[in-house]
Amino acid sequence: MIDQLSINHMNELKYAKSILEDPGLPAKIVNAFGVPIEKGFEYLPDRWEEKIGYLSESALRSGLRIAIHTLNANETSMQKKSSDTFHKLCVAASGSLGGALGLSTLALELPVTTTLMLRSIADIARSEGENLDDIESRLACLEVFALGGNKETDDCTETGYYMIRTALSNAVLNASRYIAQSSIIDDTAPTLLRLLTNIASRFGIVVSEKMAATALPIIGAAGGALINILFMNHFQDMARGHFIVRRLERMYGKDVVKNIYESLAIPMQKDC
């Protein structure tokens, strides 16, 4: 089965799996600051989980509108390589504000950062051959926000890349059909909100990790900028892996790529 992919494509798939099964944002924050992210949760205000859930859904709702109404092939650069560094620099500015002024700015900063991340994700998608005039490709950009955020209730059968895609597949398919069949698209339609809720349940986990890091006493404006860069880098990595896999699926077929992906002996980070 493995010999169905060329050597170069096999190496790309291995690379994609290595980043898609990455331990995620907390490990990157520990590497950057040398402080366990759990310390930051001690400084969060009361009812922070409820607030983060609301802010995550609100930010993704803006992202959903962008994905449906404005994201298209003409809005991304036609150069082959994506502009990852440019988008990191853009979020650094909003992160420095959050680091300087504290958690109270999250409601203003998160939608801006999420929008910038979605633009970067779309740029990566385009660089991997996605047609952003296709609504399914646009929703695949939004799908990236569900990657790399594992819930406490997850077990090892639920956290793998393909398991998350499978969990979202019906919601993505129904949303695509609704958009394709509707002359006037209601952003609050139950079909779209169902997709949004499914993605937000995982995106909110990564947002909470970002918020906990921002709450650390050692974080200032410079630290806030670095956290936002790590936040952007995390989802750029997820996007790169996601769209490499999708490109290979278009070439070889989804079942072939999925079977090879799952057979690759790349160590998983979560103990089973």
Backbone bond lengths (Angstrom), bond angles and torsions (degrees), N, CA, C in turn:
res aa  C-N    CA-C-N  psi(-1)  N-CA   C-N-CA  omega(-1)  CA-C   N-CA-C  phi
1 M - - - 1.467 - - 1.524 111.83 -
2 I 1.358 116.75 -40.40 1.456 120.57 -176.21 1.517 112.00 -63.39
3 D 1.370 116.45 -31.67 1.459 118.57 -177.63 1.518 113.20 -72.53
4 Q 1.349 117.96 1.92 1.456 120.32 175.79 1.528 111.34 -73.81
5 L 1.318 118.32 -21.92 1.451 122.64 177.79 1.526 109.81 -98.17
6 S 1.330 115.52 144.50 1.467 119.14 174.75 1.529 108.76 -66.65
7 I 1.322 117.17 165.33 1.461 120.94 179.96 1.525 110.85 -61.02
8 N 1.328 116.73 -43.70 1.465 119.85 179.68 1.523 111.86 -63.31
9 H 1.313 116.67 -42.36 1.458 120.06 179.94 1.528 111.69 -69.88
10 M 1.334 117.35 -33.67 1.453 120.19 174.90 1.526 110.90 -63.41
11 N 1.327 115.99 -42.14 1.462 119.68 178.07 1.526 111.13 -64.50
12 E 1.326 116.85 -38.25 1.466 120.01 176.98 1.530 110.98 -63.53
13 L 1.325 116.50 -40.56 1.465 119.99 -179.71 1.524 110.59 -66.49
14 K 1.318 116.68 -39.76 1.465 120.16 176.76 1.526 110.32 -62.12
15 Y 1.326 115.84 -42.90 1.459 119.65 178.09 1.529 110.62 -62.34
16 A 1.334 116.14 -44.40 1.469 120.01 179.83 1.522 110.78 -59.34
17 K 1.322 117.07 -44.39 1.460 119.14 -179.34 1.519 111.52 -65.97
18 S 1.335 116.69 -37.31 1.463 119.72 -178.56 1.523 111.97 -62.27
19 I 1.342 117.55 -31.37 1.468 118.93 178.98 1.523 112.27 -91.77
20 L 1.328 117.71 -31.50 1.463 120.09 -179.97 1.528 111.75 -70.90
21 E 1.322 117.37 -27.65 1.460 120.83 178.02 1.531 110.42 -101.12
22 D 1.331 116.31 23.19 1.458 123.67 -179.53 1.529 109.96 -67.02
23 P 1.353 118.32 150.93 1.470 119.74 179.27 1.519 114.35 -63.33
24 G 1.332 118.12 -19.90 1.454 119.23 171.64 1.513 115.47 103.08
25 L 1.342 113.79 -167.11 1.459 121.41 -172.92 1.527 114.10 -61.95
26 P 1.351 120.50 -42.62 1.473 118.89 -177.54 1.521 113.47 -55.35
27 A 1.337 117.64 -42.48 1.462 120.37 -179.80 1.523 110.92 -63.98
28 K 1.332 117.18 -37.64 1.458 120.61 179.41 1.533 111.14 -67.53
29 I 1.330 116.20 -36.07 1.465 120.25 178.80 1.526 110.28 -69.82
30 V 1.340 117.07 -42.11 1.469 120.59 177.29 1.530 109.79 -60.05
31 N 1.331 117.01 -43.92 1.466 120.54 179.65 1.526 111.58 -62.31
32 A 1.337 116.43 -34.56 1.467 120.41 -176.83 1.524 112.49 -79.30
33 F 1.339 117.10 -38.71 1.466 120.69 -172.20 1.531 113.62 -113.20
34 G 1.336 116.94 -14.79 1.455 119.77 -179.66 1.516 113.72 71.53
35 V 1.331 117.49 17.28 1.467 122.04 -178.66 1.531 109.00 -124.33
36 P 1.330 118.42 128.09 1.474 119.83 177.46 1.524 110.77 -59.47
37 I 1.311 116.29 136.38 1.458 120.16 -176.14 1.530 111.77 -63.84
38 E 1.346 116.43 -23.68 1.460 119.85 179.73 1.523 112.06 -58.54
39 K 1.338 116.96 -29.49 1.467 120.49 178.50 1.522 111.34 -61.30
40 G 1.332 116.02 -34.56 1.454 119.67 -178.69 1.510 113.52 -67.08
41 F 1.332 117.28 -31.15 1.466 120.11 -179.27 1.530 111.15 -63.65
42 E 1.336 116.94 -25.41 1.472 120.16 179.48 1.532 111.95 -68.01
43 Y 1.321 116.94 -19.52 1.468 120.82 -176.51 1.533 112.85 -100.55
44 L 1.321 116.81 0.54 1.458 119.45 -178.91 1.527 110.77 -76.43
45 P 1.331 117.73 149.33 1.465 120.78 -179.07 1.525 111.89 -71.81
46 D 1.328 115.37 169.96 1.467 120.56 177.08 1.526 110.41 -61.06
47 R 1.321 115.12 147.61 1.469 123.06 176.83 1.531 111.93 59.20
48 W 1.331 116.26 29.91 1.462 120.00 -178.11 1.524 112.19 -64.85
49 E 1.350 117.13 -32.07 1.466 119.62 -178.89 1.529 110.82 -63.58
50 E 1.328 115.44 -41.66 1.468 120.08 179.03 1.529 110.39 -64.13
51 K 1.332 116.19 -41.95 1.462 120.57 -178.85 1.526 110.94 -65.90
52 I 1.330 116.96 -43.28 1.454 120.36 -179.94 1.522 111.10 -64.78
53 G 1.347 115.95 -39.89 1.460 119.21 177.24 1.516 111.48 -58.80
54 Y 1.326 116.17 -44.09 1.466 120.82 179.89 1.528 111.08 -65.87
55 L 1.342 116.75 -46.68 1.466 120.27 -177.96 1.530 111.63 -65.94
56 S 1.335 117.13 -36.25 1.464 120.51 179.26 1.521 110.77 -65.17
57 E 1.333 116.61 -45.08 1.468 120.44 178.73 1.517 110.61 -64.54
58 S 1.327 116.56 -40.10 1.458 120.40 -179.54 1.528 110.75 -64.20
59 A 1.337 116.79 -43.39 1.465 120.68 179.31 1.519 110.91 -64.84
60 L 1.322 116.95 -40.93 1.459 120.24 179.44 1.521 111.85 -70.70
61 R 1.323 117.21 -28.75 1.466 119.33 176.57 1.525 109.73 -63.49
62 S 1.316 116.72 -40.00 1.474 119.75 174.82 1.523 110.30 -64.32
63 G 1.344 115.75 -40.35 1.451 119.93 177.56 1.512 112.62 -63.30
64 L 1.321 116.73 -37.57 1.462 121.35 178.10 1.521 110.80 -63.25
65 R 1.321 116.73 -42.92 1.474 120.16 178.06 1.518 110.85 -61.71
66 I 1.341 116.17 -42.58 1.469 119.95 179.09 1.525 110.23 -63.50
67 A 1.343 116.64 -45.10 1.466 121.07 -178.16 1.525 111.46 -61.65
68 I 1.333 116.57 -38.33 1.464 120.16 -176.47 1.522 111.93 -79.93
69 H 1.322 116.09 -45.03 1.463 120.07 -167.02 1.524 115.88 -98.68
70 T 1.328 118.40 -30.75 1.467 118.74 -170.81 1.517 115.10 -124.72
71 L 1.327 118.08 -18.24 1.458 119.86 -176.92 1.513 110.15 -77.33
72 N 1.318 117.12 117.61 1.457 120.20 178.47 1.520 109.88 -153.13
73 A 1.305 115.48 173.65 1.460 120.81 -174.10 1.520 112.52 -61.12
74 N 1.323 117.39 -28.90 1.471 120.49 -177.85 1.516 112.96 -75.01
75 E 1.356 116.60 -16.00 1.458 119.73 -176.45 1.521 113.25 -89.35
76 T 1.325 117.29 -5.80 1.452 119.85 178.55 1.512 109.47 -114.05
77 S 1.301 114.92 154.57 1.462 120.13 -178.68 1.515 110.92 -59.76
78 M 1.314 116.65 144.13 1.454 120.77 179.14 1.528 112.08 -86.56
79 Q 1.366 116.70 -1.80 1.453 117.76 175.38 1.525 108.85 -70.04
80 K 1.314 116.44 152.75 1.459 120.44 -175.57 1.516 112.40 -67.25
81 K 1.336 116.32 -43.88 1.453 119.97 -176.26 1.526 111.05 -80.92
82 S 1.335 116.75 138.81 1.462 120.66 179.07 1.529 110.54 -78.13
83 S 1.333 115.86 155.81 1.471 121.65 -176.24 1.525 110.16 -96.21
84 D 1.328 117.03 65.47 1.458 121.38 -174.94 1.522 112.50 -64.48
85 T 1.324 117.10 -44.10 1.466 120.56 -177.35 1.523 111.44 -64.78
86 F 1.311 117.34 -40.73 1.464 121.36 179.05 1.528 110.43 -57.82
87 H 1.332 117.17 -44.77 1.467 119.93 -178.72 1.529 111.68 -69.73
88 K 1.327 117.90 -32.12 1.465 120.13 175.14 1.523 110.38 -63.27
89 L 1.322 116.73 -43.02 1.462 120.62 179.83 1.526 111.26 -64.15
90 C 1.313 116.87 -34.05 1.466 120.63 179.51 1.531 111.64 -64.78
91 V 1.333 117.30 -42.16 1.467 119.32 -178.64 1.517 112.14 -78.23
92 A 1.327 117.53 -18.62 1.466 119.96 179.33 1.522 110.97 -61.81
93 A 1.329 117.07 -36.87 1.463 120.98 -178.36 1.526 111.31 -64.06
94 S 1.340 116.93 -46.66 1.463 119.17 179.44 1.523 110.80 -68.50
95 G 1.332 117.32 -32.29 1.459 120.39 177.94 1.508 112.78 -67.47
96 S 1.330 117.08 -35.74 1.466 119.91 178.82 1.527 110.71 -65.99
97 L 1.318 116.85 -33.70 1.462 120.70 176.63 1.519 110.23 -65.13
98 G 1.353 116.02 -45.16 1.458 119.65 179.18 1.513 111.76 -64.12
99 G 1.337 117.41 -38.61 1.450 120.39 179.27 1.515 112.54 -66.83
100 A 1.321 116.16 -33.80 1.464 120.37 -178.56 1.521 112.50 -79.52
101 L 1.330 116.81 -39.10 1.470 120.66 -173.14 1.518 113.71 -101.14
102 G 1.320 117.66 -12.71 1.459 119.84 174.83 1.514 114.31 96.60
103 L 1.334 114.62 -170.94 1.461 122.17 -171.58 1.524 113.33 -67.71
104 S 1.326 116.82 -19.18 1.465 119.72 -178.03 1.519 112.64 -63.34
105 T 1.338 117.02 -18.88 1.469 120.39 -178.50 1.521 113.05 -87.52
106 L 1.348 117.72 -4.73 1.461 120.19 -174.28 1.520 112.11 -58.63
107 A 1.338 117.66 -39.00 1.459 120.90 -178.41 1.523 111.71 -62.27
108 L 1.330 117.29 -29.80 1.459 121.32 178.01 1.522 111.76 -87.99
109 E 1.328 115.79 -37.13 1.465 120.48 -173.24 1.524 113.37 -79.03
110 L 1.350 117.82 -37.98 1.463 120.28 -173.13 1.527 113.16 -62.86
111 P 1.349 120.47 -45.53 1.472 118.67 178.27 1.526 112.98 -60.66
112 V 1.336 116.63 -37.31 1.464 119.93 178.78 1.522 110.07 -65.68
113 T 1.330 116.10 -47.50 1.464 120.84 179.79 1.521 111.30 -62.50
114 T 1.329 116.88 -41.78 1.468 120.71 -179.63 1.521 111.03 -63.91
115 T 1.322 116.69 -40.77 1.466 120.37 177.21 1.521 111.36 -62.47
116 L 1.335 116.38 -44.09 1.463 120.32 178.33 1.527 110.90 -63.55
117 M 1.332 116.59 -38.64 1.462 119.90 178.21 1.520 111.05 -65.61
118 L 1.321 116.98 -40.26 1.460 120.20 178.79 1.519 110.79 -62.91
119 R 1.337 116.97 -39.80 1.467 120.03 177.05 1.535 110.33 -63.09
120 S 1.325 116.18 -41.04 1.456 119.81 178.89 1.528 110.95 -66.68
121 I 1.331 116.60 -41.41 1.468 121.25 177.91 1.526 109.95 -60.41
122 A 1.329 116.35 -43.21 1.471 120.45 178.70 1.523 110.99 -64.03
123 D 1.330 116.68 -37.14 1.464 121.16 178.47 1.535 110.13 -64.00
124 I 1.320 116.29 -41.68 1.466 121.11 176.90 1.523 110.40 -65.92
125 A 1.335 116.64 -42.20 1.470 120.56 178.52 1.517 110.48 -58.57
126 R 1.329 116.25 -45.91 1.454 120.83 179.18 1.522 111.60 -61.58
127 S 1.343 116.51 -39.26 1.461 120.26 -179.16 1.522 112.14 -68.24
128 E 1.346 116.48 -21.58 1.462 121.13 177.96 1.533 112.09 -97.87
129 G 1.327 116.63 14.31 1.457 120.86 171.89 1.509 116.78 93.22
130 E 1.336 118.39 9.70 1.466 120.44 178.33 1.529 109.90 -74.33
131 N 1.316 116.02 142.76 1.457 122.41 173.97 1.524 108.54 -95.20
132 L 1.318 116.58 104.35 1.458 120.48 -174.81 1.518 113.47 -76.03
133 D 1.328 117.37 -0.75 1.460 119.51 169.36 1.531 110.58 -79.15
134 D 1.325 116.35 -11.83 1.466 122.97 178.75 1.523 108.17 -89.35
135 I 1.324 118.00 123.72 1.461 121.42 -176.06 1.518 111.19 -62.93
136 E 1.330 118.28 -31.58 1.468 120.25 179.38 1.526 110.71 -65.29
137 S 1.325 117.19 -36.44 1.464 121.00 176.38 1.525 110.96 -68.31
138 R 1.316 116.84 -37.55 1.464 119.67 177.71 1.526 111.09 -64.80
139 L 1.323 116.71 -42.27 1.463 119.56 178.39 1.520 110.97 -68.57
140 A 1.338 117.10 -29.33 1.466 120.15 175.14 1.524 110.41 -63.55
141 C 1.341 116.96 -30.61 1.465 120.43 174.80 1.524 110.17 -65.12
142 L 1.312 116.04 -44.61 1.465 120.43 179.22 1.527 110.93 -65.38
143 E 1.330 115.92 -33.20 1.461 122.60 -179.46 1.531 111.77 -59.83
144 V 1.321 117.36 -27.37 1.465 121.80 -178.41 1.518 111.45 -58.29
145 F 1.343 117.44 -31.81 1.462 120.50 -178.63 1.524 112.86 -66.04
146 A 1.326 117.54 -13.74 1.469 120.65 176.80 1.517 111.83 -88.00
147 L 1.319 118.11 -9.54 1.460 121.55 -175.77 1.527 110.65 -89.70
148 G 1.314 116.04 140.97 1.454 120.21 175.20 1.502 114.76 84.17
149 G 1.343 117.92 12.75 1.455 121.10 175.61 1.516 110.36 -129.40
150 N 1.329 117.72 102.74 1.459 121.78 -175.32 1.524 111.59 -96.90
151 K 1.317 115.47 134.66 1.455 121.21 179.88 1.523 110.31 -83.33
152 E 1.338 116.67 154.01 1.459 120.88 -179.39 1.529 111.29 -62.50
153 T 1.323 116.84 -27.30 1.460 120.63 -178.20 1.520 112.19 -82.11
154 D 1.337 117.56 -7.91 1.460 120.74 179.61 1.515 110.23 -67.87
155 D 1.334 115.26 145.35 1.454 119.30 165.22 1.524 106.99 -112.91
156 C 1.318 117.08 -175.46 1.461 119.99 -172.56 1.519 113.17 -70.04
157 T 1.320 118.21 -12.25 1.457 120.16 177.47 1.519 111.53 -87.08
158 E 1.356 117.59 -5.08 1.461 120.37 -173.22 1.526 113.41 -114.72
159 T 1.331 117.43 -8.81 1.455 119.32 -171.73 1.516 113.76 -101.81
160 G 1.323 119.71 -12.21 1.444 121.26 179.36 1.515 111.59 -65.45
161 Y 1.318 115.21 156.32 1.461 121.47 -177.41 1.518 112.07 -53.82
162 Y 1.311 117.94 -50.30 1.466 120.16 -177.89 1.523 112.23 -70.04
163 M 1.315 117.60 -29.24 1.459 119.63 176.77 1.528 110.80 -65.87
164 I 1.327 116.11 -39.79 1.467 119.65 178.33 1.526 110.21 -67.31
165 R 1.329 116.73 -42.64 1.461 119.46 177.47 1.522 111.86 -61.50
166 T 1.327 115.84 -39.95 1.468 119.39 178.51 1.519 110.69 -64.05
167 A 1.340 116.21 -40.69 1.468 120.33 180.00 1.527 111.53 -63.62
168 L 1.333 116.79 -29.76 1.466 121.02 -178.57 1.532 112.90 -92.91
169 S 1.326 117.42 -11.25 1.468 120.94 -167.06 1.524 113.47 -59.62
170 N 1.324 117.49 -44.48 1.467 119.23 -179.05 1.521 111.31 -65.48
171 A 1.326 116.34 -41.36 1.463 120.15 -179.82 1.524 110.48 -65.13
172 V 1.334 117.26 -40.69 1.472 121.09 178.14 1.523 110.51 -65.63
173 L 1.340 117.06 -44.67 1.462 121.46 -179.75 1.523 111.24 -62.25
174 N 1.319 117.01 -45.85 1.467 120.59 -179.25 1.525 111.41 -66.04
175 A 1.324 116.64 -38.56 1.463 119.78 178.01 1.524 110.62 -65.82
176 S 1.320 116.90 -41.02 1.472 120.93 178.42 1.522 110.58 -61.53
177 R 1.326 116.99 -44.59 1.470 121.29 179.61 1.515 111.34 -64.01
178 Y 1.331 116.19 -42.02 1.463 120.07 -179.79 1.531 110.39 -60.94
179 I 1.332 116.00 -46.16 1.467 120.46 -178.35 1.525 110.76 -65.22
180 A 1.338 116.45 -41.77 1.464 120.65 -178.56 1.520 112.31 -65.93
181 Q 1.326 117.09 -30.78 1.460 121.46 -174.56 1.523 113.40 -95.60
182 S 1.318 117.85 -5.83 1.471 120.85 -173.80 1.522 110.97 -105.48
183 S 1.309 115.67 129.30 1.462 120.07 175.69 1.523 110.76 -77.72
184 I 1.330 116.55 -32.79 1.460 122.86 175.00 1.522 107.30 -121.89
185 I 1.324 117.03 120.22 1.463 121.51 -175.35 1.518 110.16 -98.31
186 D 1.325 115.12 122.30 1.454 122.10 177.58 1.525 108.24 -93.59
187 D 1.336 116.74 115.48 1.463 120.50 -177.85 1.525 112.74 -63.09
188 T 1.336 116.95 -17.72 1.465 120.35 -178.60 1.527 111.83 -101.07
189 A 1.319 117.73 11.59 1.460 120.77 178.89 1.532 110.22 -60.56
190 P 1.340 118.08 140.40 1.472 120.75 -177.93 1.523 113.76 -53.01
191 T 1.332 117.42 -36.90 1.466 120.63 -179.83 1.521 111.07 -62.15
192 L 1.320 117.52 -41.29 1.461 121.14 179.61 1.529 111.39 -75.12
193 L 1.316 116.49 -38.13 1.460 120.00 179.35 1.522 111.35 -66.07
194 R 1.331 117.17 -32.40 1.461 120.68 177.71 1.525 110.43 -63.58
195 L 1.332 115.89 -43.11 1.455 119.84 176.84 1.524 110.33 -63.72
196 L 1.321 116.05 -44.71 1.457 121.59 -178.82 1.527 111.09 -59.73
197 T 1.333 116.64 -44.48 1.460 121.16 -179.11 1.523 111.53 -63.77
198 N 1.323 115.92 -40.96 1.470 119.74 179.77 1.525 111.52 -63.61
199 I 1.318 116.30 -41.06 1.468 120.08 179.52 1.526 110.63 -71.77
200 A 1.329 116.57 -41.77 1.460 121.48 -176.88 1.521 112.13 -62.87
201 S 1.336 117.72 -30.58 1.460 120.08 -178.83 1.519 111.71 -62.75
202 R 1.328 117.07 -27.26 1.471 120.74 177.45 1.529 111.99 -98.43
203 F 1.311 117.43 -36.60 1.459 120.39 177.57 1.524 110.35 -60.82
204 G 1.325 116.94 -37.70 1.461 121.08 -179.31 1.518 113.12 -60.95
205 I 1.330 117.07 -28.33 1.460 120.65 178.29 1.517 110.20 -65.87
206 V 1.333 116.79 -45.27 1.461 120.55 179.78 1.527 110.11 -68.75
207 V 1.331 117.32 -36.49 1.468 120.73 176.83 1.529 109.99 -62.57
208 S 1.324 117.29 -40.91 1.469 120.28 179.57 1.525 110.77 -64.48
209 E 1.345 116.59 -35.61 1.466 120.36 177.10 1.529 110.73 -66.93
210 K 1.328 115.92 -40.48 1.472 120.56 175.98 1.526 110.43 -63.26
211 M 1.326 116.64 -42.76 1.466 121.19 -178.62 1.525 110.53 -65.54
212 A 1.337 116.61 -40.87 1.465 120.43 179.26 1.521 110.48 -63.47
213 A 1.315 116.87 -40.03 1.465 120.30 178.77 1.523 110.85 -65.21
214 T 1.336 116.60 -41.23 1.465 121.09 179.64 1.522 110.99 -64.45
215 A 1.348 116.96 -28.23 1.462 121.22 -178.06 1.523 113.43 -76.64
216 L 1.329 118.19 -13.54 1.466 120.66 -179.48 1.525 110.17 -60.29
217 P 1.346 117.71 136.49 1.470 120.40 -177.72 1.524 113.77 -59.52
218 I 1.321 118.16 -25.74 1.468 120.37 -177.40 1.527 112.94 -76.77
219 I 1.340 116.92 -8.27 1.461 120.73 -174.66 1.521 110.41 -84.23
220 G 1.310 115.79 127.47 1.462 122.14 172.30 1.510 108.85 -122.49
221 A 1.319 116.67 -155.83 1.463 120.34 -179.19 1.528 111.07 -61.58
222 A 1.343 116.46 -44.24 1.465 119.73 -179.67 1.522 110.73 -65.28
223 G 1.330 116.58 -41.14 1.454 120.48 178.66 1.510 112.00 -65.20
224 G 1.329 116.69 -38.88 1.461 120.65 177.66 1.512 111.71 -63.13
225 A 1.326 116.58 -39.30 1.464 120.58 177.56 1.520 110.46 -64.62
226 L 1.338 116.87 -41.70 1.458 120.50 179.97 1.524 111.44 -65.86
227 I 1.329 116.80 -40.05 1.471 120.06 177.84 1.522 110.49 -60.93
228 N 1.326 116.96 -42.91 1.460 119.77 178.92 1.527 111.97 -65.25
229 I 1.326 116.36 -35.77 1.461 119.46 176.27 1.525 109.90 -65.05
230 L 1.334 117.14 -42.49 1.468 120.65 177.08 1.526 110.50 -64.13
231 F 1.321 116.63 -38.71 1.467 122.87 178.10 1.528 109.98 -60.92
232 M 1.328 115.93 -48.58 1.459 120.95 177.36 1.524 110.83 -64.03
233 N 1.325 117.22 -44.53 1.457 121.31 -178.82 1.520 111.15 -60.14
234 H 1.331 116.67 -38.33 1.468 121.49 179.21 1.529 110.66 -58.69
235 F 1.318 116.88 -48.90 1.465 119.55 -177.30 1.528 111.91 -77.57
236 Q 1.322 117.59 -26.44 1.468 118.59 171.47 1.529 110.23 -64.09
237 D 1.333 116.34 -41.19 1.469 119.83 176.80 1.522 111.08 -61.55
238 M 1.345 115.97 -46.13 1.463 119.56 179.33 1.533 110.86 -60.95
239 A 1.340 115.49 -40.32 1.467 119.81 179.77 1.520 110.93 -65.55
240 R 1.329 116.71 -43.70 1.468 119.65 -178.88 1.526 110.42 -60.42
241 G 1.330 116.45 -47.93 1.455 119.25 179.23 1.516 112.39 -63.04
242 H 1.331 116.69 -43.90 1.463 123.08 -178.61 1.526 111.53 -59.43
243 F 1.328 116.27 -45.84 1.464 119.13 -175.00 1.528 112.89 -83.06
244 I 1.325 117.67 -20.86 1.468 119.04 167.87 1.516 109.50 -64.58
245 V 1.327 116.06 -46.84 1.469 120.39 179.60 1.522 110.51 -60.93
246 R 1.323 117.76 -45.25 1.463 120.76 -179.29 1.528 111.29 -63.79
247 R 1.335 117.18 -37.65 1.470 119.94 177.05 1.530 110.54 -62.88
248 L 1.314 116.55 -44.28 1.466 120.16 179.20 1.529 110.94 -66.70
249 E 1.324 116.68 -33.95 1.473 119.99 176.74 1.521 110.81 -63.91
250 R 1.332 116.83 -38.44 1.460 119.36 177.98 1.529 111.44 -65.80
251 M 1.323 116.60 -29.18 1.463 121.11 -177.96 1.529 112.63 -83.68
252 Y 1.348 116.14 -41.56 1.467 120.02 -170.80 1.531 114.02 -114.02
253 G 1.331 116.81 -12.87 1.458 120.52 -175.62 1.523 110.32 101.90
254 K 1.326 116.26 142.20 1.466 121.08 -175.02 1.518 112.25 -62.75
255 D 1.326 117.89 -44.59 1.462 120.24 -176.39 1.527 111.71 -63.69
256 V 1.324 116.65 -40.70 1.469 120.32 179.28 1.523 110.40 -61.56
257 V 1.335 116.69 -49.45 1.464 120.96 -177.36 1.532 110.42 -66.18
258 K 1.314 116.88 -41.57 1.467 120.13 179.82 1.519 111.13 -61.43
259 N 1.312 117.15 -45.15 1.462 120.30 -178.50 1.531 111.52 -64.17
260 I 1.330 116.43 -40.44 1.457 119.46 179.03 1.524 110.35 -69.34
261 Y 1.321 116.61 -43.34 1.469 121.77 178.25 1.527 110.32 -54.10
262 E 1.319 116.20 -48.10 1.461 120.22 -176.14 1.522 112.65 -72.65
263 S 1.338 117.18 -17.39 1.462 120.34 178.69 1.522 112.70 -88.81
264 L 1.331 117.00 -12.63 1.457 120.20 -177.58 1.523 111.01 -67.90
265 A 1.302 116.26 133.82 1.468 121.68 -175.72 1.521 110.63 -88.62
266 I 1.333 114.70 65.95 1.463 120.41 174.85 1.518 107.01 -105.41
267 P 1.329 118.62 122.03 1.468 120.87 -174.36 1.531 112.12 -57.80
268 M 1.314 115.28 135.26 1.459 120.72 174.77 1.524 108.83 -84.15
269 Q 1.331 115.14 151.00 1.451 119.19 -173.77 1.517 113.92 -88.82
270 K 1.317 117.80 -14.89 1.460 120.13 -175.80 1.511 108.94 -102.80
271 D 1.332 117.49 129.18 1.449 121.06 -179.75 1.515 110.70 -69.31
272 C 1.325 116.71 137.61 1.453 121.69 179.94 1.506 110.05 -113.27
